[in-house]
Amino acid sequence: MDTKTREWAANFAQFIVDSPSCYHAAASVAKRLDAAGFRRQEESETWDATPGGHYIVRDGAVLAYWIPQGATPKTPFRVVGVHTDSPGLKLKPHPDATTPEGFKHLGVEVYGGPLFNSWLDRDLELAGRVTTRDGRVLLARTGAIMRVPQLAIHLDRTVNNEGLKLSAQKHLHPIWGINSEGDFLSFLADKLGLDNASEIVGYDLITVDAQAPNFLGAQGELMAGGRMDNLVGTYAGLVAMEELVANGGPTDGAICVLAAFDHEEVGSSTCAGAAGPILEDVLRRTHDALGGTEETFRAVISLSNCMSSDVGHSVHPNYSERHDPDNRPVLGGGPMLKVNAQQRYTTDALGESIWEKALVDAGLKGQVFVSNNDMPCGSTIGPITATRLGLLTFDVGIAILSMHSARELCHVQDLLDLSAVMGTYWHGAAYNGKH
Ligand SMILES: [Zn+2]
């Protein structure tokens, strides 16, 4: 592995550490965009569509857009869509409970589709945002404070052969003390420098693995860590956007957009999710500020497109029969196109031609994911974005193992390659000539 790859991967690992929740991820992206000269657009203010980089943050979503010199109501959009949220356990209201033996439990509910077993026996922190009585919104993280302990094998003799069955209500309580003083919100208030728990009026807090990513394999080419789904796409898009801007933007004058949505893991139907208006708000308000109308907006959408990037499945070496026999994507095999006849992924022949051109321009070879027909396929923001806006969309990503585990596994070369192909996508036209 060369120095650039190693450095890139180390920076991504730090990005994961700095982004334990979707709100932290949006803040991490915003901080980098500020450093790259992007201007923050408040949605309550008049829209600024002057040339250069801009961004908005809405809840856990962050959308960045680069407007070239000479943009007009005829300038199309080229969108890379990703998401900032990951599956986990969300803190319930009135979270404190104590067992008869004195264990301090926290009440949690399931966010998205985590692999429950992967959350056992890990040192966990809670991270997210808190609202205060004096009207502030604070980012919050506790550091490692708790754990969901697994039942010892002596008390569950059949677990290895018959499988682990976990009730979401009964078996996922994290413990964070025994016979000790204090409630969780008082602890959190103290962490945040607030006088007492009554200053906290609301919170969105989710569990996260407190362990930093690790590099495995002889060359450190395999990366293990939390929230790769989909900080992989978020970080790859961020770096591609930074490089795009450093190089002066695309020569053919498209408006380049990085849309990092929230709430993908719970279906996207929220004000910061892909099924809500957030992307349309950015596209339409930018278009309007450039002098466009409803009519020209629809015309420009017909010339625009979207690369929806999320992680996909590598062939699992221990379960290789679960995958399609002829399409065998693997870790390190390069960026991945995702295809599904039921349109759980949006990719079609037109999208494929845009993807192929971007790959060729980046000097890369890709791979393709399609499900084994006996295994139902997951989905992502691609179909939602296409349906919401009528935007030609195609689904891509990188191959990972252990998707929706508290710690997933990817190949660092794929990260760089995905970022490179996002860059060439923003830079260039496609084989079909239309886009
Ligand atoms: Zn995802």
Residues whose N, C-alpha, C, O or C-beta is under 5 A from the ligand:
A	BS01	ZN	D229 N230 D310 V311
